Every structure is written in structure tokens, then in C-alpha cells.
Amino acid sequence: MQTVRHSVKYRLERIHDMTNFDLDDSSEQFIYHTCLIHYYLWEYK
């Protein structure tokens, strides 16, 4: 699947608007990434 750069940027902005996460901050990136891993581990066990 090919993803257009504009689409990715739009989705990241929507995540920021909905969650108020600052994805430019590395500590918040780590938290977000850890939460996603946790979700996928529980969802697909």
C-alpha cells in the first residue's frame, strides 16, 4: 500500500488534535509507542 506524505501528515495532525499528544516530543513518542505495543499485544494474543 502506498501512502501519500500529505495523508500521513494529516493523520498525525488529527492524532494531535484528538489526544493533545505532541508527537515532536520524544518522551511523548515513547509513551504513545508503548501504548500501541501494549494494545496490540492484548488484542492479538
N, C-alpha and C positions, 0 to 999 in steps of 0.2 A: 504494500500500500504506500503510495506516495503522499507525503504530507507537505502542504504548501506552508512556507515560512509564515505568511500572514495568518494562516489558520492557527498555527501553534502559538503565535504571539497573542492572538485574540483569546484563545483558551486560557493562557496563563493570566491575562488581564482579568478574565471572568473569575478565575480561581481567587485572584487577589480581591476582587470586589465582593465576592461571596464570603470569603473566610477571613479577610483582612490580614492574610499572611503576606509578608514581604519576602518574595522569592529571591530578592537580591541579597538578602542576609543569609550567610552560610549556616548560622545556627538554626534559623527557621527552616532552611532547606533540609537540614539533618532531621529535624523533628518531623517534617512533612514526609520525608522519605521513610523514616522509621514507622510512622503510622501506616503508610501504604503497605509496607512489608508485613506488618502485623495483620492488617486487613486481609491481604492475600493468603497468608498462612492459615488464618482461621476460615476463610471462605473455601479454600481448596484443599482441606486436609483429608 
